[in-house]
């Protein structure tokens, strides 16, 4: 089956948020801040997503904003947690959608871990789920 990625009616905005600087980095004469690592606070069940990442801090020549990875629950406990990362990360394009496709055989639901680059003070994410037939 071929996905109908070009059909706007097959996409639904599922999550939207703006994140701002939480820490200052002690780098002399540098314009660095730190939003830090985040786990998006919702569970996804679609294995095809599109993420649009934007920032008002971006310079015209910047092309990427950060990384996302899939986070799943497992039965293995280490340090009081039962969440594991799938060893695949996606580089998010800046100001244009990035298509994410996850293996549906790994987990029926999952979270997303997000890590913007240190030089961004404010970032906005729009995450769309593919609602068409997979």
Residue pairs with C-beta under 8 A, 6 or more apart in sequence:
1 133
1 134
3 10
3 48
3 130
3 132
3 134
4 10
4 132
5 48
5 99
5 130
7 132
10 130
10 131
10 132
11 50
11 128
11 129
11 130
11 131
12 128
12 129
12 131
13 126
13 127
13 128
14 42
14 44
14 46
14 49
14 127
14 128
14 129
15 40
15 42
15 125
15 126
15 127
16 124
16 125
16 126
16 127
17 40
17 124
17 125
18 122
18 123
18 124
18 125
19 35
19 38
19 116
19 122
19 123
19 124
19 125
20 35
20 121
20 122
21 33
21 34
21 35
21 121
21 122
22 34
22 35
22 36
23 33
23 34
23 36
24 33
24 34
25 32
25 33
25 34
25 118
31 119
32 118
32 119
33 118
33 119
33 120
33 121
34 118
35 116
35 120
35 121
35 123
36 115
37 113
37 114
37 115
38 113
38 114
38 115
39 71
39 111
39 112
39 113
39 114
40 111
40 112
40 113
40 114
40 125
40 127
42 111
43 109
43 110
43 111
44 109
44 110
44 111
44 112
44 127
44 129
45 108
45 109
45 129
46 129
46 130
46 131
46 134
47 101
47 102
47 103
47 104
47 134
48 99
48 100
48 101
48 102
48 129
48 130
48 134
49 99
49 100
49 102
49 112
49 127
49 128
49 129
49 130
50 97
50 98
50 99
50 100
50 127
50 128
50 130
51 68
51 90
51 92
51 97
51 98
51 100
51 125
51 126
51 127
51 128
52 95
52 96
52 97
52 98
52 125
52 126
52 128
53 65
53 66
53 92
53 93
53 94
53 95
53 98
53 116
53 123
53 124
53 125
54 65
54 94
54 95
54 123
54 124
55 65
55 94
55 116
55 120
55 121
55 122
55 123
55 124
56 122
57 119
57 120
57 121
57 122
58 65
58 94
58 95
58 120
62 94
63 93
63 94
64 91
64 92
64 93
64 94
64 117
65 92
65 93
65 94
65 116
65 117
65 120
65 123
66 91
66 92
66 114
66 115
66 116
66 117
66 120
66 123
67 89
67 90
67 91
67 92
67 114
67 115
68 89
68 90
68 92
68 100
68 112
68 113
68 114
68 115
69 85
69 86
69 88
69 89
69 90
69 112
69 113
70 85
70 86
70 88
70 102
70 106
70 107
70 110
70 111
70 112
70 113
71 83
71 84
71 85
71 86
71 110
71 111
71 112
71 113
72 83
72 84
72 85
72 86
72 106
72 107
72 110
72 111
73 82
73 83
73 84
73 107
74 82
74 83
74 84
75 82
76 82
76 84
83 111
85 113
86 102
86 103
86 106
86 110
90 98
90 100
91 98
92 98
97 128
102 110
104 134
112 127
114 125
116 123
